[in-house]
Amino acid sequence: MRKLARPGGLSRRRLLGAAAALAPVTMASSLPLSGTAAAAAPDPYAGLAQEAVTAFRSAWDAYRRLAWGRDELRPISGTGSDFFIPGSTLGLTIIEALDTLYLMELDDELAAGADWVKNDLVLDQDAPVQVFETIIRLVGGLLSGHLATKDPVLLDRARDLADRLLPAFTRSPTGAPYRYVNLSTGAVSGKENNLAEIGTCITEFGELSRLTGDRRYYDAAKKALRAVYDRRSRIDLVGTALNIETGAWTGTTATLDPPVDSFFEYLWDGWQLYRDQDLRTWYTTLTAGVFRHLAERRDGRLWFRQADMTTGRTTGRYQSELTAFYAGLLAQSGRIADGEAYHDSWAAVLAAHRLPPEMIDYTTLRAVDASYPLRPEYVDSCLFLWLITKKERYRARAADMFQRQKKYCKVRNGYTAIADVTTRPMKQTDLTPAYWFSENAKYYYVLFAKARRFDYASNYLTTEGNVLRGLR
């Protein structure tokens, strides 16, 4: 196995030593203030930086005009929609956009968003919400919004929301969280949960512990990760889903694709942020299992198959666009050559399609699910491979993807998802996912601009693109 990257290396996961150990989780350390956006020479992507702001503003202005306060924008019909609770809102797009507004120096818009959160966000709603989505999108967004604005009310809102979610963890016999919790009553439901939803919370909960001095959040998140790791197979593979009451596997396919993907990401992130040695051991052990039993080359390209978690027998050769994030994660954890190779595989997908399909058969690159819900994972990896390697090919790939999105997804009121990338013309849907404001727009801007408010040398972005370290 390749040597792991030094924790102080150039990475979005890098962290100042003062906040490294979990012991300092009891005190709020200051944000990093050093670091520069390298290269004094004229930047060929400078024009795209302004285009990225223009793209964001076109969607944000439409959201403010047509759907303000609603969870998401429907740009074609000119309406809003709910994401978490039918008939009610939690202001998802506003919360997702807070730190992007800060980075782009759109301070009046940021103030309007923060005011909505403080005055209009209602958390005490008698309805179940999906714990995973609520943590990565709302708790994470509120935390990054607090770090951007320094407004203590946003931190209070993040903590209030996390407290409403904690019963999903504390009432579980195994420590793996229930899938749903009622925001008002604390009632839990959904005893079968998948690995991404079980294990993608340690950075948001960890930062909440760091900022408040309350370890309950970090401890709950780590216990959830342990519940999965302790049930790995003898060949160091994990499945897709657990019964969180009995601990029995209900999905026994080993894969990097959803519904597992970000489980691996947060093992590494937890180590990088808090220097928790357990998490590093768990990540390296399971990653070794992945490369022994799932990695393979097809036509010279690196892919990751599906297999039985107990025997390692191949059960499928498909790949989700969401798994494109793994190229960046591999580079961050020291497997730079593997990360670059895996990103090359996804570049080949783009060469075969005008936009990356949601799911492909990687033996042929044929689209299995031809939708394109404005996913950001390919560009996510462009950003972090560029930060690590300094190779301009990754900004070039991001620029190409930016132009493709503009060509096929731009509509009068911003950007919309695609129902089928194989049709001519492409069949559009009517939705701007809230993550577009948190991820796509932010990644393009940071890649193409010399963002004055972003620390390129020391930063951390969550799986949802929320900046928890590196806001200057």
N, C-alpha and C positions, 0 to 999 in steps of 0.2 A: 504494500500500500504506500502511496506517495506520502511524503512528509507533509504534515498540516502546515498551513500558513501561520506565521507568527501572529499572535493576537494584535500586535501594533501595526500590522501591515495595512496598505492602502485598501480600504474596503468600506462599504456602507455599514458593515458590522463592527468597524473599529470603534474603540471607545477609550476615553481618557482613563489612565490608570486609577485616578482617584475614585472612580465609580465602578471599578472592576469587580471587586469582591462583593459577595452578598452582604457582608457585614455593613458596608456603607449604605445598604438599602434603607437604613434607618435615618438617613439625612439626605437632604436635597442638594446634590452637587450642582455647580454652575455649568452652563452650556459652554462648549468649546468656542473660543473666539479666534483661533488661529486658522491658517490655511488659505490658499489662494486658488483661483481658477487659472490653471497654468496657461502659458503661451502668450508672450507679448506680441508676437507677429500677427498680422491681419488674419482673422478667423474666417474661413470660407463659409461657415455655418451661421455667421452673425445675422444675416438676413432672415434665416429661418427662426431665429429667436423671436423676432417681432411677429413673424407669421404664427408662431405658436401662441403668443399672447392674443393675437387677433382671433385665432380659432377658439381659444378659451372664452374670450369676451363675447363672441357671437352666440355661444351656447349659454353662457351665464346671463347675458342680457335677456335672452329669450326666456330663460327660467324665471328671472325676476319679473318679467312682464306677464308671463302666462301661467306660472305654476308656483309662485313664491310660497314657501312654507310646506309645500307638498314634498313627498319623498323623492319623486323623480319626474322628469320632464318627458312629455310625449311631443316631439317637435313637429311632427307632420300634422297631427290633429290640433295642435296648439293647446294642449291640456296638461294636467298633472295626474299622477297616479300614486297609489300607496304601495309600499314594499313590505313592511312588517305586519301591519294590522289593517285588515280591510275596513275602509271607511274612516280611518284615522291616520294621523301622520306623526312621525318622529323627526321630520326635517332632515332626512338623510342627505340630500344633495348639499344643503347648507353646511352641515357638519363635515362632510367629505371634502368640501372646497376650502375650508378655512386656511390651512397652511399653504395651499396653492396660491390663494389670494395674497398671502403674506409674501411669499417668494417673488411673485410678480409685481410686488409693490403697489397693489391695488387697495390702498389702505381705506378708502371710503367704503368700498364694497366689503372689505373685511369687517369694518366697524358695524355695517348693517347686518352681516351674518352673525356676529357675536351678540348684537342686541337682540336678534330673534331668539337665539339660544337662551339668553338670560331672561327674556320677557315672555316668550311664547311656547317654548318647549315644555310639553307636559309628559313627565315620566310615569306618573301614577295612573296607569291605564290598566283596566281590568281585562287583560287579554294576554295570551301566551305569545312569546317572541322566540325566535331561533337564537339560542345562546351564542353560537359561533359568530353568526353575522352581526349580532349586536355588539360583541366584544371587538371584533377587528374593525368594524365600520364606525360605530358610535362611540364606544369607549376610547378607541384609538384616535378617532377624529377630534373628540373633545380634549384629549390630552395634548395632541399636537396644536390644537387651537389655543389652549392655555399657554403652551410654551412659546407660541408666536406672539400672543397679545400680552402675556404676563397677567391676565385677568384671573383672579382667584375664583370667581364664580364659575368659570368653565371647569376648573379642577373640581370644585364642589359638585358640579353636575356629573362629571365623570365618576366620581366616587359614589354618588347617590345611585347612579345606574349600575355600577359594579356590585354594590350592596344588594340591589334587587336581583342580580343574577347569581349571587353566591349560593343560594339554596340548591341550584342545579349541581353544585359540587359537594356541598356539605351533607346533603341528604342521600348521596350515592354510597352504597355499601363498598364499592371498589375505589372510589375517588375519581373515576371517569365521569364526566358530567352528563346529566340528562340532556336531551336535545332541546327541550323547551322549558321555559319558566314563565309564570304569570307575573307581570311587572308590579301588580298591586298586591296579590295574595301570597306570592312565593310558591304557589302550587307548581309541581314539576310533572313533566310527561315526556314520553319518548325514550323508552328504556333501551332501544337499540340505537346506537350512535356510531358514526364512522370516524376514522382516525383523524382526518383533518379537523373535524368539529370537536373532537376530544382534545387534541393537542395543540391547537393554534391560539394560545392565549398568554404564554409566559412573558412576552415582551410588553403587552399592554398591562397585564396585571403586575408585572415586575416594576414597570415605571410608576404605576400607581402606588406600589409599596415604597419605592424610592422617594417619591414626592411627598407622601403622607406619613412615612415612618411606620406604617401598619403592614406587617408581614403576612397577614392572612391571604392576601391576593396572590402573592408569589408562591406561598406554600400550597395553595389550592391548585394552581397551575402546574407546579412540579409534580404533585401527587397524581394528577391526570396523566402526565407523560409517563410516569413510572408504571401506572396501571397497564399501559400498552407494552412498554419495554419488557416488563417482567413476564409477559405472556408470549414473547417471541418464540419461534420454533427452534428446534435444535440446530437448524442451519442458518439461524439469525435472520429470518424473514418474518414480517408481520403481515396480517391479513388486511381486510378493508373495514370491518365493522365488528363491534363487540356488543354483547348484552351487558350493559353497565351494572346490572344488579347481580348477575351470576358470574360475570367475567368470562363467559364462554364466547368463543369466536362465532359470529353469525355470518361473516364473510371471510372466506379463507383464501382469496386470491391475493397474491403479493404483486404490488404494482406501485409505480411512482405517480400514476395518473390519479385524478379525482376518483374516489373520495379520500385519497391519502395525502396527496401532494405536499401541502404546507406543514404537515406533521414533521417531515424531515427538516424543513426550513427552520422551524422554531426550536428544534434541538440544537442546531448550530447557533442560532441567534441567542438563545439563552446562555450558551457558553460564552459567546463573544461579549455580551452585555454585562454578565454578572460573574464570569469566571467560575461558574459552578462546574467542578470537575466531573460530576456525575453526568451532566448533559453532554460534555465532550466525549466521554466514554460511550454513552448510548448512541451518539451520532456516528462515531467512527466504527463501532461494532455493526450497526445496521447498514451503514454505507458499504462496508466490506461485503456484507451479505448481498446487497444489491449488485455490486460489481461481479461477485462470483456467480450469481444465479440469474440475473435479469439483463445485464448488459450484453449486447451483441452488435456485430457489424453486418450491415446489409448494403451491398454495393459500395462498400468503403465508408458508409455513414454509421455513426454511433446512435443506437436506439436502445430502449429498455422495454423488454417484453413483459407480458403477464405470465405468472406461474403459480402453481400450487405452493402455498407457504410451507407445507410440511415436506414435500418431496422435491420441489424445484422443477417439477414437470411443466413444460410450456403449455399455457392455456390460451394465449392470444398474442397477436402482434399488431396492436393498435397504439396510437399515441394521441393524447389530447393537447390542444394548443396551450391549455393552462400549464402543462408540464414543461413548456419552453422556459419557465423561470429557472429550471434546474441547471441550465447552462451557467447562469450567474452564480448560483449557490455553489456549484462545483469549483468555480474559480476562487470564490471567497474562502472556501475551506481547503485550498491548497492544490486542488486538482485542475490547474489552469489549462493544461493541454486537453483534458477531457471536456472541460467547460467550453473551450473553443470548438472542439470537434462536434459537440452536441449542438451548438449554435449553428455551425455549418449545415447540420442536418435540417434545421428549420429554415435556413436560407434556401436550401434546395426545395423545400415546400413552397416558398414564395416564388421561386422560379417556375414552379409548375402551376401555380394558382395566382389570381390577381390579389386575393386576400387570403390569409391563413384559415382554412376550415377549422371548425370546432374539434373535429376528430378525423384522423386519417388512418388508413391501412399503410403502415410504413414500409411494407414490402413493395408497394407499387406507388405510393404517395397519393393514392385515390382518396377522395373525400368520402368518409363514412357518414359524418354529420356535416353538411355543407353550410351551416349557419356561421355567422361571424358577429358575435355580440359585443363588438368593439373591445375585444380582449387586449390587455396591455402587456402580456407576459414576454412576448418576443422583444419588445422595446425595453422592458424592465431589464432583461439580460444584456441588451445593447449598452445600457447605461453602466452597469456594474462591470462588464467586461472592459469597457473603455476606461473606467476609473482604475482598474487593476492593471491592464496591459498597456494603456496609453496608445493603443492601435486605432488609427483613424477609421479603419474599416467598420468599426462598430457605430461610429457616428454616421458614416455613409449609409449603413444599413437602416439606421433609425430615420435618416432623411428620406430614404426611399419609401419606408413604411408610412411616414408622415404624408408624403405626396399621394400614396395609394389611398389612405384614409380620406384625404381631402377630395380625391377624384370620385370615390365611390360612396362615401358616407356623408358628405356635406349636403345639407338641406337648408332651406330658408331660415329655419330657427335653430341652427347649430349642426349637430351630428346625430346620425341615427344608426342603429344596428342593422345588420343585413340578414335576411332570411335564407338566402341561397347564393353563395359566391360563384356557382357554376352557371347561372342563367345569364343571358345577354338580352337586355340590360339586367344588372343584378336586381333581385327582388328585395326591396327594403322593408323593414319593420317600422314601428313607430315608438322608439324608445331611445333616450339617452341615459344609459345606466349611470347611477351616481358615481360609480368608481371611475368613470371617464374623467370626472373633474379632479379626483384625487390622484389618479395614476397616469393615464395617457398624457394629459395636458402638462402635468408636472415633469414627467420624464423627458418629454420633448424640450421643455423650457430649460431644464438643468443641463441637458446635453448640448443645446445649441447656444445658450446664453452664457455669459460670465456672470452668473447670478450673484449679486452683491450680498444677498442674505443667506447664502448657502455655503457651508464649509465643505469644500471638495475633498479635504484631506481627512476629516474626522466627522463621520455622520452615521446615522442609522435610519433606515426606512423600513416600516413594517411590511408585511405581506400585502397590505392594502395601500401602500405608498405613503402612509402617515409618517412625517418626519419627527422622530422622537429624540434624535441627537443631530446637531449640525445646523440649527437655525441660528443665524448670526444677527 
